[in-house]
Amino acid sequence: MTDTPRQIRKFYDRTMARAPEAVKTFYVALSEENSEKLRSVLTDDFTFKSPLAEFDTPEGYVSMVSKFGGWVETSQFLVDGNHVAHTFVYHMTAPGKADIPVCEVFELENGLIRSSRAYNNAADFPAANG
């Protein structure tokens, strides 16, 4: 599966049925490249860490991810209270094309995402100029 599903919200509702609403909305916003929607599901003290980047503000994170396009194909969700572990393949469509295996771990607070930690191989991302 490489093309973005036509109705991304319905696709995520089906493939992420066990995910909290904030997490589904997070991925819908990323897929739709909707910065306002993405920011709306992050707490004011949101933090992010991955092999490629680290942010301690939601605005910094939203600014960074707005440069990417793509969607996720879920492998597995594990939900334990306010913690969600999600394994998936990120089908990057911009700025380059790649299929990147990722495990993302979320911490939620009051129905919003407080933190995200992405585990992936940084070498899987296309070169900035490629």
C-alpha positions in Angstrom: 0.0 0.0 0.0 1.7 3.2 -1.1 -1.0 5.6 -2.1 -2.6 7.7 0.6 -6.1 6.3 1.4 -8.8 8.5 -0.1 -10.7 9.0 3.1 -7.9 9.3 5.6 -10.2 9.8 8.7 -12.3 6.7 7.9 -9.1 4.8 7.2 -7.6 5.8 10.6 -10.9 5.2 12.4 -10.9 1.6 11.1 -7.2 0.8 11.5 -6.7 2.7 14.8 -10.0 1.7 16.4 -8.4 1.2 19.9 -6.5 4.5 19.8 -7.6 7.4 21.9 -9.2 10.2 19.9 -6.3 12.6 20.3 -3.9 10.0 18.7 -6.2 9.4 15.8 -6.7 13.2 15.3 -2.9 13.6 15.5 -2.3 11.2 12.6 -5.2 12.7 10.6 -3.8 16.2 11.0 -0.3 15.0 10.0 -1.8 13.3 6.9 -3.9 16.3 6.0 -0.9 18.6 6.7 -3.2 20.6 9.0 -1.0 22.4 11.5 -3.9 23.9 13.5 -5.6 20.6 14.0 -2.3 19.0 15.0 -1.6 21.8 17.5 -5.1 21.4 19.0 -4.3 17.8 20.3 -0.9 18.8 21.9 -0.6 20.1 25.5 1.1 23.4 26.0 4.1 21.6 27.5 4.3 18.9 24.8 7.7 17.4 24.1 9.1 15.3 21.3 12.2 13.2 20.9 13.4 11.0 18.0 16.8 10.1 16.4 16.4 13.1 14.1 15.0 15.8 16.3 14.0 17.0 19.8 11.5 19.7 20.7 10.3 21.0 24.1 7.5 23.1 22.6 4.5 22.1 20.6 5.1 25.0 18.2 8.6 23.8 17.4 7.4 20.3 16.7 4.4 21.5 14.5 6.8 23.7 12.5 9.2 20.8 11.9 6.5 18.2 10.8 4.8 20.7 8.5 7.7 20.1 6.2 6.8 16.4 5.8 4.0 14.7 3.9 2.8 11.2 4.2 0.6 8.8 6.1 0.9 5.8 8.5 0.0 2.2 8.0 -0.6 0.7 11.5 0.9 -2.6 12.5 -0.1 -2.6 16.2 -1.5 -0.4 19.0 -0.9 -1.0 22.7 -3.0 1.2 25.0 -2.3 1.2 28.7 -4.1 4.1 30.5 -2.5 7.3 29.4 0.3 5.5 27.4 0.0 4.4 23.8 2.6 2.5 21.9 2.1 2.4 18.1 4.1 0.5 15.6 3.6 1.5 11.9 5.2 2.1 8.6 5.4 5.8 7.7 4.8 6.2 4.0 6.7 9.5 3.5 5.6 11.4 0.4 7.5 14.7 0.9 10.1 16.0 0.9 11.2 12.6 -0.4 9.6 9.2 -0.7 10.3 6.4 1.7 8.6 3.6 3.7 10.0 3.9 7.3 9.2 1.5 10.1 8.5 3.4 13.4 7.5 2.8 16.9 6.0 5.9 18.5 5.1 6.1 22.2 2.7 8.7 23.4 1.8 10.0 26.9 -1.6 11.6 27.2 -2.9 14.1 29.8 -6.5 15.2 30.0 -7.3 13.9 26.5 -4.3 15.6 24.8 -0.9 14.4 23.9 1.8 15.5 26.4 4.7 13.7 24.8 5.8 11.6 21.9 8.9 9.6 21.5 9.6 8.1 18.1 11.9 5.1 17.6 13.2 4.6 14.1 16.4 4.3 12.1 17.4 7.9 11.0 19.2 6.4 8.0 15.8 5.3 6.6 14.8 8.9 5.9 15.8 10.3 2.5 18.6 12.7 2.3 17.5 16.4 2.7 18.5 17.1 -0.9 17.2 13.8 -2.3 
